[in-house]
Amino acid sequence: MSTPLVHIVLWRMNGTNLQERLFQAKSAAEAFEATRGRIEGVHDMQVGVNVVDAPDAWDLALCMRFESKADLDAYQSHPAHLEIKKIIGPMRMERKQVDFEWRP
């Protein structure tokens, strides 16, 4: 039996001011939302733009739950994910990721 995984990613956008970063983060969030229900193995997805401007805040967060590590691996090369990477890549300053086993 495979273990579900949670995949969390945070981005800092490279806009020169808060408004630019907000626009970039919203564009990226919309790209993720457009994939909802289109990628097999994704059990749940939440994506959100930061709403509290704080010194240590990140601009965008993504939390996805996959049925298995194999599904997470398949997602990495899924065409929809590769398209999102093309959108976010030029806009990102920094990216962090953590993956852990889901325990309900």
N, C-alpha and C positions, 0 to 999 in steps of 0.2 A: 504494500500500500504506500502510495506517495504522500508526502507531507506538503500541504499548501504553504506558499511563501508570500510574504508581504514585501513589496518593492517600494521604497520611498526615495524620492529624488528631490533635491532642492537646487534652485538656480538663483544666482545674482545676475541681473541683466546689466548690459554695458552702457545703457543710456546715460547721458550726461546730467540728467536731472530726474526728479521723482516722476514727473509727468511722462517723460520718455520711457522710463523703466516700467511704469504702469501700463503704458500702451504696448510695450514689448511683451510683458507678462500676460496681458489679456489676449494678445494675438496667439501666443503659445498655448494658453489654456483653451482657446477656441479650437486650435488644431487637435489637441487631445480629445476634446469633447466630440469632435467630428468622427472619432474612431469608436465611440461608445457602441458596443454590441457588434462590432465588425471584426474583432480579433478573438479567435478561439482560444480558450484557456484562461482568459481574463475573467475572474469571478466577480470582481468589483473594482471600480475606479473612482477616485475622488481627486479632483484637481482644483487648486484655488490660488488666487492672487492675494498677496499679503494686504491686509487692511489696517495694520498698525505700523506707522513709520517709526522705527526704533533703530539705534545704531547697529545692533547685531541681527536685525531682521533680514530675511531672504525675500526675494521678490515673488517667487513662484514655488509651489509645492505640489508634488504628485504622490499619491499613495495608491498602489494597485495590489490586488490580491490575485495570485495565480494558483491554479489547482496543483501544480507541481513545479519542480525545478526544470523539468523538460519543457513545460509551457513557458516559463520565463526565458529559457534559452531560445525557444522558437520565436518569441516576441522580439528578441534582439535583432533578428534578421527579417522580421515581417515587413513587407513593403510599406504599410501605413506608418510603422515606427521609423523606418528609414526616411520617409518624407518629413516627419516631424523633426527629425534630427537636422535636416537641411534648413528648416525654418528657424529652429532655436540656435543652431551653431553660430551663425553670425551675430546673434543678439546676446550671447551669454558671456559673462565675465568669469563666472565660477560655477562649478557644479559639484554637488556632493551626493552620495548614494549610500544606502544601507539596505540589505536584504536579510530577512529573518524568518524563522518558521512561525507560522500562524498557530496560535493556541487559543481556541475559543473559550 
